[in-house]
């Protein structure tokens, strides 16, 4: 810390000068570089200001908001221990040349005076023209003096992220929500690196799309653990840990921490700006075990099918989906000057009784960066019948905290066709691999197969073969292929069903059984409940086994 003492003494003197005169000093470590620096470069350092600036093709920018017009005198605190260099500074179309002397100490260099005619956001751009050593220059701060500084606003903290902004969708506390549907579109040009656009947020998790790098984009679905651990999931008790039940093909599932802890899943997918994506979160609460199973699905417009991202069981829950919201996030500050934008439209919830309700109201809010007043460039509005969120870009705010917005109702209820499963062919192959291994190992015995379903005749019937148009009277027992867990069965009385109302596996498989007979069906998940979370016992992508006795089959 001793080596930074001269810098701290300089800042101390500078602060006293600010108090003595109408001077504002923009800390150099709050700027932005174009092209952006790497995470490890330490170009903007809270202890050193601007340092390690070596690339003459890399320009710096400082943004601030002026509430007054008038004269503005500019100076810079600079040094270059390696040798003299030259900078170009541009402000309000005026160009200033700065000769940086060789010096181990920061020196004040006056740039000049500008008559500011407009209030609002302004920017100072700095370009290196010439250097004699490796470094272009080190900068401690930019000093602004004059009438225009009254009420001047700029970020004074090392966090350079744009404020995260949210839309919260109010619903009654008594509404039992089993599904939350939302549509998200990121406009062309707003899909910057280090952006997360979250469509379906709720009390236990979040679901949306992220830009991780120039080459990688993701769909992310995560659920928080129970308890109070904020950083290290290794410290979370097993009783508080979220459990992964299933995930789609190619989906990565692991842990997350540092913002609470929980189960994380993501799928690398090249989603595109300007394209609308549909998101669905379902909840299956179980009050007996005090758990809720949350499943996340995304509709892929390129194949017109739904994809399961993941299903997690959340402990110490047992509740419905609640506290619904969406947000824009800039999660790394190196490009926090860029504006993120997203449209959120056609929000719906499905209630416990199966009915759907459209959500047309939302309220605006922002995170601690916005609450502290560090960043004031954010907003929300309604455009083309959709809610619109933006953050960053150093434009004047267009919404205040808590402001309410309403969009028109279009009454376009979501239609969820579970048969349109993006991973069905892949999952079918996996299921057959499991079944064939069991057959070869002689752990299961089959008579044959029909329409993709293995079966065994346990009792030969005497009547006609069952037809898919029949109404059947049956005794049955169903269990999971993976562990033998019985999830459903008849007791003393038979069940009566129109066969067409049952899962595809029954419709196809029972055609191998005669009236009065008994059959065992091994049903691949795609012909059972597929990617759906059917109950607390039947997770997505489960092979099911049924013993079915057909008492009668009526045409």
ZIWO-V829020 format. One record per backbone hydrogen bond with DSSP energy under -0.5 kcal/mol. CO is the residue of the C=O (numbers start at 0). NH is the residue of the N-H. E is the energy in kcal/mol with one decimal. If there is no record, write none. Layout:
CO&NH&E, CO&NH&E
This chain:
0&3&-1.3, 1&4&-1.6, 3&7&-2.1, 4&8&-2.7, 5&9&-2.1, 6&10&-2.3, 7&11&-2.6, 8&12&-2.3, 9&13&-2.3, 10&14&-2.7, 11&15&-1.9, 12&16&-2.1, 13&17&-2.3, 14&18&-2.1, 15&19&-1.7, 16&20&-1.8, 17&22&-0.8, 20&22&-2.1, 21&145&-1.5, 23&25&-0.5, 23&143&-3.6, 24&26&-0.7, 25&141&-2.1, 26&29&-1.7, 27&30&-1.3, 31&60&-2.0, 33&58&-2.8, 37&40&-1.3, 42&44&-0.6, 42&50&-2.2, 44&48&-3.1, 48&44&-3.1, 48&50&-0.6, 49&138&-1.1, 51&53&-1.0, 52&135&-3.5, 52&136&-0.5, 53&55&-0.7, 54&57&-1.7, 56&58&-0.6, 58&33&-2.5, 59&125&-2.7, 60&31&-2.0, 61&123&-2.5, 63&121&-3.1, 64&152&-2.8, 65&119&-3.0, 69&115&-2.9, 70&147&-1.8, 71&113&-2.3, 72&144&-2.1, 73&110&-2.8, 73&111&-1.4, 74&142&-2.6, 75&77&-0.7, 75&108&-3.1, 76&139&-2.8, 76&140&-0.8, 77&106&-2.9, 78&137&-2.9, 79&82&-0.8, 79&102&-1.1, 83&131&-0.6, 84&99&-2.9, 85&128&-2.8, 85&129&-1.7, 86&97&-2.7, 87&126&-2.8, 88&95&-2.9, 89&124&-2.4, 90&93&-2.1, 93&90&-2.6, 95&88&-3.1, 96&98&-0.5, 97&86&-3.0, 97&99&-0.7, 98&100&-0.7, 99&84&-2.1, 100&79&-0.5, 100&102&-0.5, 102&79&-0.6, 106&77&-2.4, 106&108&-0.5, 107&109&-0.5, 108&75&-2.4, 111&73&-2.9, 113&71&-2.2, 113&115&-0.9, 114&116&-0.5, 115&69&-2.5, 119&65&-2.7, 121&63&-2.2, 122&91&-0.5, 122&124&-0.5, 123&61&-2.1, 124&89&-2.8, 125&59&-2.6, 126&87&-2.9, 129&85&-2.3, 134&132&-0.6, 137&78&-1.9, 138&49&-2.8, 139&27&-1.9, 140&76&-2.4, 140&142&-0.5, 141&25&-2.9, 142&74&-2.1, 143&23&-3.1, 144&72&-3.7, 145&148&-1.9, 146&149&-1.5, 147&67&-0.6, 148&151&-2.3, 152&64&-3.3, 157&159&-0.5, 163&366&-1.8, 164&327&-2.0, 165&364&-1.6, 166&325&-2.3, 167&169&-0.7, 167&362&-1.9, 168&323&-0.5, 171&174&-1.4, 174&176&-1.1, 175&177&-0.5, 175&351&-1.6, 176&320&-2.3, 177&282&-2.6, 178&349&-2.4, 179&280&-2.2, 180&347&-2.1, 181&278&-3.0, 182&344&-2.4, 183&276&-2.7, 184&186&-0.6, 184&342&-3.0, 185&273&-3.3, 186&189&-2.1, 189&191&-1.4, 191&194&-0.5, 193&330&-1.3, 193&331&-0.6, 194&210&-2.7, 195&197&-0.7, 195&328&-2.0, 196&198&-0.6, 196&208&-2.5, 197&326&-2.1, 198&200&-0.7, 200&324&-1.9, 201&204&-1.0, 203&223&-3.2, 204&201&-2.5, 205&221&-2.2, 206&198&-1.5, 206&199&-2.2, 207&219&-2.9, 208&196&-3.1, 209&211&-0.6, 209&217&-2.3, 210&193&-1.8, 210&194&-0.9, 215&211&-1.7, 215&212&-1.8, 216&268&-1.8, 217&209&-2.6, 218&266&-2.2, 219&207&-2.3, 220&264&-1.2, 221&205&-1.9, 222&262&-2.1, 228&260&-0.6, 229&259&-2.5, 230&232&-0.6, 230&257&-0.6, 231&234&-1.6, 232&235&-1.8, 236&239&-1.9, 236&240&-0.7, 237&240&-0.9, 239&225&-2.6, 242&312&-3.1, 245&310&-2.5, 247&250&-1.9, 251&265&-2.4, 253&263&-3.3, 255&261&-1.6, 259&258&-1.8, 260&224&-3.2, 261&255&-1.6, 262&222&-2.4, 263&253&-2.4, 264&220&-2.5, 265&251&-3.1, 266&218&-2.1, 266&268&-0.6, 268&270&-2.3, 271&274&-1.4, 274&185&-0.6, 276&183&-2.8, 277&298&-2.4, 278&181&-2.1, 279&296&-2.9, 280&179&-2.4, 281&294&-2.0, 283&292&-1.8, 285&289&-1.1, 285&290&-1.7, 289&316&-2.8, 290&285&-3.1, 291&293&-0.6, 291&313&-3.3, 292&283&-1.8, 293&311&-2.9, 294&281&-2.3, 295&308&-2.9, 295&309&-0.9, 296&279&-2.6, 297&299&-0.6, 297&306&-2.3, 298&277&-0.8, 298&300&-0.7, 299&302&-1.0, 299&303&-1.6, 299&304&-1.2, 304&299&-3.2, 305&421&-3.4, 306&297&-2.2, 308&247&-1.5, 309&295&-2.6, 310&244&-3.2, 310&245&-1.4, 311&293&-2.8, 311&313&-0.6, 312&242&-2.4, 312&314&-0.5, 313&291&-1.8, 320&176&-0.5, 321&202&-2.3, 323&168&-2.2, 324&200&-3.0, 325&166&-2.4, 326&197&-2.6, 327&164&-1.6, 328&195&-2.4, 328&330&-0.7, 331&334&-0.7, 332&335&-1.9, 334&337&-1.8, 339&390&-2.0, 341&388&-2.5, 342&184&-2.4, 343&386&-2.5, 344&182&-1.5, 346&358&-2.9, 347&180&-3.0, 348&356&-2.8, 349&177&-3.0, 349&178&-1.3, 350&353&-2.5, 354&350&-3.1, 356&348&-2.5, 357&359&-0.6, 358&346&-0.6, 359&406&-2.5, 361&404&-3.2, 362&167&-2.5, 363&401&-3.2, 364&165&-2.9, 366&370&-2.5, 367&371&-2.4, 368&373&-1.4, 368&374&-1.2, 369&372&-1.0, 375&377&-1.1, 376&391&-2.6, 377&397&-1.6, 377&398&-0.5, 378&389&-2.2, 380&387&-2.9, 382&385&-2.1, 385&382&-2.7, 386&343&-3.0, 387&380&-1.7, 388&341&-2.1, 389&378&-2.0, 390&339&-3.1, 399&402&-2.2, 402&363&-2.5, 404&361&-2.3, 407&409&-0.5, 410&412&-1.1, 413&415&-0.6, 414&416&-0.8, 415&417&-0.9, 416&419&-1.6, 418&420&-1.8, 419&305&-3.2, 419&421&-0.6, 420&423&-1.7, 422&426&-3.2, 423&427&-2.6, 424&428&-1.9, 425&429&-1.8, 426&430&-2.5, 427&431&-2.6, 428&432&-2.0, 429&433&-1.9, 430&434&-2.6, 431&435&-3.0, 432&436&-2.0, 433&437&-2.0, 434&438&-2.3, 435&439&-2.6, 436&440&-2.2, 437&442&-2.4, 437&443&-1.1, 438&441&-0.9, 447&454&-2.6, 449&452&-1.6, 452&449&-2.4, 453&521&-3.0, 454&446&-3.2, 454&447&-1.7, 455&457&-0.7, 455&519&-2.7, 458&517&-2.3, 463&514&-2.4, 466&469&-2.2, 469&471&-0.5, 469&498&-2.7, 470&553&-2.7, 471&473&-0.5, 471&496&-2.3, 472&550&-2.5, 472&551&-1.4, 473&494&-3.0, 474&548&-3.1, 475&489&-2.4, 476&546&-2.4, 477&486&-1.9, 477&487&-1.3, 478&544&-2.6, 479&483&-2.3, 484&479&-2.0, 487&477&-3.3, 494&473&-2.9, 496&471&-2.8, 496&498&-0.6, 497&500&-2.2, 498&501&-1.7, 502&505&-0.9, 502&506&-1.8, 503&507&-2.4, 504&508&-2.5, 505&509&-2.4, 507&510&-0.8, 508&511&-2.0, 509&465&-0.6, 509&512&-1.8, 512&465&-2.4, 513&516&-2.3, 514&461&-1.3, 514&462&-2.4, 516&549&-2.4, 517&457&-2.1, 517&458&-2.1, 518&520&-0.5, 518&547&-3.0, 519&455&-2.0, 520&522&-0.7, 520&545&-2.1, 521&453&-1.1, 521&523&-0.6, 522&543&-2.1, 523&526&-1.4, 524&527&-1.5, 524&529&-3.0, 526&504&-2.6, 528&531&-2.1, 529&540&-3.5, 531&533&-1.0, 536&538&-0.9, 537&533&-1.2, 537&534&-1.2, 542&480&-2.3, 543&522&-3.1, 544&478&-2.6, 545&520&-2.8, 545&547&-0.6, 546&476&-1.8, 547&518&-2.7, 547&549&-0.6, 548&474&-1.8, 548&550&-0.9, 549&515&-2.4, 551&472&-2.3, 553&470&-2.5
